[in-house]
Each structure stands twice: as C-alpha cells, then as structure tokens.
Amino acid sequence: SGSSEELDDSDPGTGEPTAVPEAVTGEALGVQTNEAILMGNVNPQGGTTLVRFEYGTTAAFGQLTSSQGVGSGTVAVEVSLPAEGLLPGTEYHYRATATNSLGTTVGATRTLTTDFASPFAETGPAEALSTISAQVNGAVRANGAETEVWFDYGTDGVTFPNSVRGTPESVTGTDLTSVSAVLDNLLQGVTYYYRARGESAGGTGLGNTRNFDVAVLSGFFQEHPLPVPPADRAGEVAVT
C-alpha cells in the first residue's frame, strides 16, 4: 500500500513488531560526583525501538536521558546512556524504558549513589601562644560528606611529618567553617611550614602551604631595669 511504501522509504530497516519490547535495567557504570552511565538490555521484538532512561532522587524519577535507537531485531541489544547534572553524594533511582509501535515497556527500578565531592581546605595565618607553641588557623568546606579536619606541619616546606586534629575535629554541610589547631613543643629559631587538610569519603582537600617562625611570632621584648637609685645616706643603697 502507499502507506507501507512511505514507511519503507523513511526507515527501510523497520519491521512489524510482534510484541512490545523487552527492557532490562542494568548496573550504572562510571559513577562520579555529577554523572553516571546507565546500562541496560532491550529486545525490540521485531519493531523499530527507542530506548531511554528515567532517573531522579525519588521513585517518581522526573528526569530523562536522551533516546537511543536499537533497531528492529529480535534479540537483546545492550544500551548505555549518560545521566548528567547529578548531585554529589546523592542516591538516584533509575530504570530503562523501551518503546516500539505496539507500546512501551519499563525495566525494573535500580539505584545508584553518586560520589561525594572532595572537601575544600584553606590555610589561614598563625599566631604565637608561647615561646614553644603557636595556633594555626584555616577554614574547611565539607561539600556534603562528614570531613575530618587536620593540620600538617614540618620544617622543610615539602614534607609534613607531623599532624594534629583541628578544632572542631570534623565539619559537615556545605558552609566554609573556621578551624584551628595548637602546635606544641616547637623549636625556637626554626621556620615551620603548615597547611590545613580535610579528609572525607569524597577525598582529600589540602590548603596552601604557609609558614611561621616561633621566635618572630613570640613577640617577646627586652625591658631594662631602672637605674640604681641614689643612696639615702652614706654607706647604703637601695637595690631592686
């Protein structure tokens, strides 16, 4: 018929489906902080079939991938489509959907959890507490995952063999939080290098390296005593 010829001209490979397609939702691959590759298998059942994935932070989904054609064969074909714009550290529900001229089939719902983003750390200034101790300051943004706060320090500016927990010891959320630590048993006249560090499930965040010298930061000064006062009378002086 004329309608059949038009269909053949526009899509020569199209056949008549014997049933709605079969769709199987597979595992998600390459899961990162804001994207993942959604996998599945689809049998077109003899009719031209388009596949896409529904996904979202709830079982109601709400987002769609682009569509992928899988031909009009009668055996299962593997499909993979990217889900983009995901939130870090978030669970997503997803499923494959396949459509031919007889209808649409959805695969089972599966879940994935995106990676957390690495924490952000910023190293602040240092201030003297005594001749052998100093307070170092900084700030850490957890980026969602609970993040341990550390300060690393050493004397060569390259290696940091010493570490102390910060105050507070951990931070959460997405706000930049002020942190600090006290470094004790320092040597006078030695330059110390230090940095703030955040550790979470998302990775490690390192602040820039800064330095201080205890002798300079201590701020001690010399004050000479008053001159010896004159004697009140011969043979006696008052000494303080």
C-alpha positions in Angstrom: 0.0 0.0 0.0 1.0 3.6 -0.3 1.4 3.9 3.5 3.7 0.9 3.6 5.9 2.4 0.8 6.2 5.7 2.7 7.3 3.8 5.9 9.8 1.8 3.9 11.2 4.9 2.3 11.7 6.7 5.6 13.1 3.8 7.6 14.0 0.9 5.3 15.0 -1.3 8.3 11.7 -1.1 10.1 9.8 -4.4 10.5 6.5 -5.1 12.2 6.9 -5.8 15.9 5.4 -9.0 17.3 5.1 -7.5 20.8 6.1 -4.6 22.9 9.9 -4.5 23.5 11.5 -6.2 26.4 13.6 -3.9 28.7 16.0 -4.9 31.4 17.7 -2.2 33.6 21.4 -2.9 34.2 24.0 -1.6 36.5 25.3 2.0 36.4 28.9 2.4 35.4 31.4 5.3 35.7 29.5 6.8 38.6 31.1 10.2 39.6 30.1 13.2 41.6 27.7 14.5 38.9 27.3 11.9 36.2 26.9 8.2 35.5 26.4 5.8 32.6 23.1 3.9 32.8 23.2 0.5 31.3 20.5 -1.9 30.1 19.4 -4.5 27.6 16.4 -4.2 25.2 14.8 -6.7 22.7 13.0 -4.7 20.0 10.7 -7.7 19.3 10.9 -7.0 15.6 9.9 -3.3 15.5 11.9 -0.1 15.5 12.6 0.7 19.1 13.8 3.7 21.0 15.3 3.4 24.5 15.9 6.0 27.2 16.3 6.0 31.0 14.2 7.7 33.6 16.0 8.8 36.7 15.6 11.0 39.8 16.2 11.4 43.5 12.9 9.6 44.3 11.0 6.6 42.8 8.9 9.2 40.8 12.0 9.9 38.7 11.4 13.2 37.0 14.4 13.3 34.6 15.1 11.7 31.3 18.2 10.8 29.3 18.4 11.3 25.6 17.0 8.5 23.4 18.9 5.7 21.7 17.7 3.7 18.7 18.3 -0.1 19.0 16.9 -1.2 15.6 14.2 -3.7 14.9 15.8 -7.0 15.6 14.5 -9.9 17.7 17.5 -10.3 20.1 18.5 -8.2 23.1 20.8 -5.3 22.4 22.9 -3.6 25.1 22.3 0.1 25.6 24.1 2.8 27.6 23.2 6.4 28.0 24.7 9.2 30.2 22.8 10.7 33.1 24.2 14.2 33.7 23.7 17.0 36.1 23.5 14.8 39.2 24.1 16.0 42.7 27.1 14.7 44.6 26.6 12.2 47.4 23.0 11.6 46.4 21.0 8.4 45.8 19.2 8.2 42.4 16.5 5.8 41.2 16.6 4.9 37.5 15.0 2.4 35.0 15.2 1.7 31.3 12.2 2.4 29.1 11.8 1.0 25.6 9.1 2.0 23.0 8.0 0.5 19.7 4.8 0.9 17.7 3.0 -1.5 20.0 3.8 0.2 23.2 6.3 1.0 26.0 8.0 -1.3 28.5 9.8 -0.2 31.6 12.6 -2.2 33.3 12.9 -2.7 37.0 14.0 0.2 39.1 17.5 0.3 40.4 19.5 2.8 42.4 23.0 4.4 42.4 24.7 6.8 44.7 27.0 9.5 43.3 30.4 10.2 44.8 30.9 13.0 47.2 32.9 15.9 46.1 36.3 16.4 47.7 36.4 18.8 50.7 37.9 22.3 50.3 40.6 23.5 52.7 42.1 26.9 53.1 45.1 27.6 55.3 45.0 30.8 57.4 47.5 32.8 59.5 49.4 31.6 62.6 49.7 33.3 65.9 52.1 32.8 68.8 50.9 31.3 72.1 54.3 31.0 73.8 57.9 30.5 73.0 57.3 26.9 72.0 53.7 26.9 70.8 51.5 28.6 68.1 48.0 28.4 66.9 47.4 27.8 63.2 44.1 28.7 61.6 42.2 27.9 58.5 38.8 27.0 57.0 37.2 23.8 55.6 34.1 23.2 53.5 32.9 19.6 53.8 30.9 19.6 50.5 28.3 17.3 52.0 30.3 14.4 53.5 31.4 14.4 57.1 35.0 15.7 56.9 37.9 15.2 59.4 40.0 18.3 60.0 43.8 18.1 60.3 46.7 20.5 60.3 50.0 19.1 58.9 53.4 20.7 59.6 57.1 20.3 59.2 60.3 22.2 58.7 61.3 21.8 55.0 58.1 23.0 53.3 57.9 19.8 51.2 57.2 17.0 53.7 54.7 17.3 56.5 55.7 14.6 59.0 53.5 16.0 61.9 49.8 16.2 62.0 47.3 17.3 64.7 43.5 17.2 64.7 41.8 20.5 64.2 39.1 22.3 66.3 36.5 21.3 65.5 37.7 17.8 64.7 35.1 17.4 61.9 32.7 19.5 59.9 29.7 18.8 57.7 27.4 20.6 55.2 28.4 23.0 52.5 29.4 26.1 54.5 33.0 27.2 54.9 33.8 26.6 58.6 36.6 28.2 60.5 39.1 25.7 62.1 42.3 25.9 64.2 44.8 23.8 66.0 47.6 24.3 68.6 51.1 23.2 67.7 53.2 22.4 70.8 56.8 21.6 71.6 58.2 23.8 68.8 61.8 24.9 68.5 62.9 28.5 68.8 64.5 30.0 65.7 63.1 27.4 63.3 60.8 28.1 60.4 57.7 25.8 60.4 55.6 25.1 57.4 51.9 24.1 57.8 48.7 23.5 55.9 45.0 22.8 56.6 43.7 19.4 55.4 40.2 17.9 55.1 39.5 14.2 54.8 36.2 12.7 53.7 34.6 9.9 51.7 34.9 12.3 48.7 38.7 12.5 49.0 41.3 15.0 50.4 41.3 18.7 50.3 44.6 20.5 51.0 45.1 24.1 51.8 48.0 26.2 50.6 51.3 26.0 52.5 52.2 28.8 54.9 55.0 29.3 57.4 55.9 31.0 60.6 58.9 31.4 62.9 58.4 30.9 66.6 61.0 33.4 67.6 59.4 36.1 65.4 55.8 35.3 66.4 56.5 35.1 70.1 56.8 38.9 70.3 59.0 39.0 73.4 60.8 42.2 74.1 63.6 43.2 76.4 63.0 45.8 79.2 65.9 47.0 81.2 65.5 47.8 84.9 65.5 51.3 86.3 68.9 52.8 87.3 70.0 52.2 90.8 68.6 55.0 92.9 70.9 57.3 94.8 71.8 56.3 98.4 69.6 57.7 101.1 72.7 58.2 103.2 76.4 57.4 103.1 77.1 53.7 103.1 73.7 52.5 102.0 72.0 51.9 98.7 68.5 50.6 97.8 68.6 47.7 95.3 65.6 46.3 93.5 
